[in-house]
Amino acid sequence: MAALRKLAITGKGGVGKTTLAALLAYIYAQRGRTVIAVDADPAGGLAGALGVPPELAEKLTPIAEMEDLIYERTGAKPGSYGGFFSLSPRVDDIPDRFSISHRGVRLLKLGTIEAGGSGCMCPENALLRALVTHLLLYRDEMMIMDMEAGVEHLGRATAQAVDVMLVVVEPGRRSLEVADLIRELAEDLGLKRLYAVGNKVRSEKDRAFIAEHSPVPIIGYLSANPRIIEADLDGVAVFEAAPEAVAEAEAIAAALEQEA
C-alpha cells in the first residue's frame, strides 16, 4: 500500500479548511513524516492554526509578493502583461529558502494566484504555477495544501499528482453546493480521489444531513468545538487546544491511509 504524500484541502470559505490542514500537518509530523504545509488560500491563516509565534510568522512572506524574486526568476516585473518572461522559472530552492519551520512542520505561503480560466499570463502567476508543479511532482515530503474554494492552483499536469483532495463541508446547503462545483472542476482535471470531511457537526441530525446531501464520499467528521474558536482567539495551535478534534482528525488520517 502506497503512503499518502500529496494532500489538497478545499471548500467554501469559513468551513474549516485551515483547521483540518493544521491538525493533519501535526498528526503526520508526530508520526515522523517530513511535512510541508502550503498556505495557498489568500485569506488563509495556516500559521495561526499551527500556533506559529507571531515573531516567526512575520518572517513568512507570500511568494506572490516577492517582487525582486519574481523579477529575478522570470525576467519581468510583477503585474506586467504581454511582455516576454520565463514560463519555466527556477523554483527548486524556494520551499527551503522562503519557508519557516515550527514543531516539525515547514510552512510556505503562496499568496494570490489568478484563476486558471482567467487568461492571466503574468510573471507572478508563472512563478507560482511552476512552484506548485515542483511541490507536487519533484519533492518527496508529505505536502498538505490549504487551498481556496476551488482548484485554481492546480492544472491538468499537476492535478493527478495529488493523492487525495479533501472538500470540507458543513451542515448547510451552500457549503454542499460549493462542494459539488469543486467536484465538477476536479473531475475536469482528472483528479480521481475526492472525499468530503464534515465539519462543525453538532448532532446526529447534522451528520445525517451531510451524509444525505454530500456530492462526494465522506471520509470523516469534525465536531463543532468551542475550543477551536478559543484557540484562534488566543493564538494557540488547534492541535494543543482541542484534543477531541485531534482524535477525530487522527481517525480521518487513518481512513485516508486505508484508501491509499
N, C-alpha and C positions, 0 to 999 in steps of 0.2 A: 504494500500500500504506500503510495507516494505521499510525502509530507506536504502539508499545505504551506505555500510560500508567498503567494501574492493575493491579498485580500483587499477589495474595494468596498467602501460603505457609503451608501447614498440614501436619499429620501427627502421628503418635504422639509423645508426649513423649520427648525424648532422641535422635530420629533425625537431628537436624542442621538443623532449620528455620532456626535463627538463624544458623548458619554460612553457609547459602546466601543468606539475606537480606542479610547483611553483604557478601558477595562481590559480589552483583548490584548493591547500592547503590553501591559504589565503582566498579564497572565502568561503570555508567551515568553517574556523576558525572565519571569520566575522559573520557567521550565528550562532555562538555559539556552533559549534561542537568541540569536543576534537579531535585534528588532530595529527597523527604521519606520517611524511613524511619519506620514506625509500629510501635512495640513494643506489640502487642495481646495478648501472652501474659503472664498474671500472673506466671509463673515465668521469664519471658524474661530474657535477658542481652544484648540487642542492643547496648547501649552498650559492653560489654566486647568483643564480637566486632568492633565497629567501631574498637576501640582508643581510645575516648574517655578522656582523662586523668581520674583519679578526682576531682580538684578541679572539673572541668567537669561530670562525671556527677552530682555531688552537687547541682547546680543543677536537675536534671531531676526534677520531682515528678510522679507519676502523676495524671492529671486526676481520676480517681475518688476521690483522697484530698484534693482541694482543697475543703474544706467551705465556706469562705467564697464561693468562686466558684460552687459548686453552688447555694448559697442565693441568691446574687445573681441568677443566671440563671434559676432555676426557681421561686423564691419559696418553697422548702421546704428543710428541713434534711435532710442525707443520713441515710438509714436510716429515714426516715418513710414510712409506708404509709397509703393510704386517704384522705389529705387532698387538697387542691387544689394543683396545681402545673402549671407550663407544660410541655406536651409538645413544644413547638417553641421551645426557648430559643435565644437568640443564641449562635452559636459561631464566627462567621466570623473573629474576631480571635484565637481560641485557638491555632491552629497556629503563628502567628508569635510570639505573646507568651510561650508556655509551652514552646517547644522550645529545643533547643540546636543549634549547628552545629559540625561538625568535619570538616575536609578535604573540604569541598564537599557534605557530606550533612547535612541538617537532620533531627534526631531528636526524635520526640514519643512519650511513653509514656502509654498509656491507663489501665492498671490493670484491676481486675476488673470484668467485666460479667456480669450474670446471663444464663443460657441463655435463648434465645428462647422455649422452651416451658415455662419455669418459672412463668409468670404474674406475674413480678415487675413491679410498677408503682411504681417509686421514683424520686426525683429524680435520683440519680446515674446510674441506668440511662437515663433520658430524655436527660440531657446527653450521655452517651457515644454513644448511638444517633444523636442529632442531629449530633454531631461526625463520626462515621463517614460519615453521609449527605453532609455538607458536603465531606469529603475526597474522596469518590468522585465526586460529581456536580458540584461547583462550583469545584474547584481544578484548574489545568491542568498542574501539575508531575508528574513521574514519581513515583508513590507505590508503595512496597514495604511491604506489611503483613505482619509476622511474627505469625501467629495461634496460638492454642492448637489442640488437636487437635479441630477441628470447624469449624463455620461460624457460631458463636454471635454474632459481631459483625455478621453480615450478615442483612438481611431481604429480603423479596421485592422491595421498592422499590429496593434498592441492589445486590443480587447481580448483576443484569445489567449494572451499570456496571463490574464487574470484568472487565478484558480477558482475564485468564488466572488460574486458580488452579493452583498447583503443590502436589502432595502429595509430600512427601519420605518415601521408604520406605528400609528397609534389608533385608539378606538375612535375613529371619525371618518366620515366618507371622503372628505377632501384628501386626507392623507393616503387613503387607498386608491383614489383616482390618480394621484401623482405616481403611486407605485405602478399602476397599470401603464402609464405613459413611459415610465422608466423601463418597464418590461419590454414594451414595443421597441424602444431605442436600442436596448441591449440585444434583442433578437436580431435587429437590423445589422448590428455589428458582428454578429456571430458569437456573442457571449452566451454560453450554454448553461452555465451553472449559476442560477439566480435563486436566492432564498430570501424570505422575509423574517424579520425579527419584530415581534410585537412589543412595544414599549408603553410605559405609563399605564399598565394594566392594573385596574383597581378591584376587579371581581371576575368571577366565572362568566358573567354576562359580557364583560369586555373581551375576555378571551374567546368566547363563542362568536362574538361579532366579528372579530378579526379573522378567526378561522373560516367563517362563512363567506366573508367578502374579499379576502386576500386574493389578488390575481396571480400570486406565485406561492409555491410551497413554503410553509412556515417551519423554521428550524429551531425556534425558541422564543422565550418571552422574558421581558424585564418588568418587574412590578413597579407601580407608582411608589416612589420612595422619597419622603421629605428630606432625607439625609443627603440626597444628590443635590437638591436645591441649596441646602445649607453648605455643602462643600463648595459650590460655586460662589456663594456669598462670602465664605471665609477664606477663599483662595487655597483650599486644601484638595489634594488629589482625591478623585472619586474612589479610587482603589482603597484608600485609607479610611474614608468616611462612611462607606456604605458596604459593609461585609456581606449583607444579603444580596446586593447587586453583584458582588464578586462571585458568589456561589452560582447565581443564575447565569452569569457570563461564562463561568467555567463549564456549565452544562452546555451552553451554546458552542464553546470551543470543542468540547468532546463530540458533539453531534457533527460538527464540521469535519473533524478528523475521521469520523465514521464514513462520511461521504467522499473523502479524498480518494 
